[in-house]
Amino acid sequence: MIATILLQAGSGFGIQQIITFGLIAVVFYFFMIRPQVKKQKDQKKYVNELKKGDKVVTTAGIHGRIIDVNDTTFLVEVDNGKIRFDKSAISLEASKALNTPAVVTKA
C-alpha cells in the first residue's frame, strides 16, 4: 500500500518539469547573473586603471580630479579643497558622462 502511494506521488514530477526548471535556470543566468558579473568586472578594471590627474565623479555625485592614489583610496581635489575617497566610491557611468560633449542650448 505504501509503495503505491509513493509511486503515485512520484509520477507527477516528470522529465518535462525537470527540463522546464532547467530552462528557467539558464534564462535566469544569462539575463540576470552574467550581465551583473560583467558590469562588476568592468567597474573594477576601470577603478584599477585610474591615475593621478584623471577626472572622476563619485557615487555621491562629487566631481573632482585625482591628485593622489593609494592602495584602497584616492585623494580627490574639488573646488574648495581635497577629499579622500575609497576606490569603491568612484562611479563608472558618471565618469563616462564627463567625457561626452555637453549639449549647450541658448535661451
Residue pairs with C-beta under 8 A, 6 or more apart in sequence:
42 92
43 92
46 90
46 92
46 95
47 87
47 88
47 90
47 92
48 87
50 56
50 66
50 69
50 74
50 87
50 90
51 66
51 69
52 66
52 67
52 68
52 69
53 65
53 66
53 67
54 65
54 66
55 63
55 64
55 65
55 66
55 95
55 98
56 63
56 64
56 65
56 66
56 74
56 76
56 90
56 91
56 95
56 98
57 63
57 90
57 91
57 94
57 95
57 97
57 98
58 64
58 76
58 85
58 89
58 90
58 91
58 94
59 89
59 90
59 91
59 94
60 89
61 94
62 76
62 78
62 83
63 78
63 98
64 76
64 77
64 78
64 83
65 76
65 77
66 74
66 75
66 76
66 77
67 75
67 76
67 77
67 82
68 74
68 75
69 75
72 86
72 87
73 84
73 85
73 86
73 87
74 84
74 85
74 87
74 90
75 82
75 83
75 84
76 82
76 83
76 84
76 85
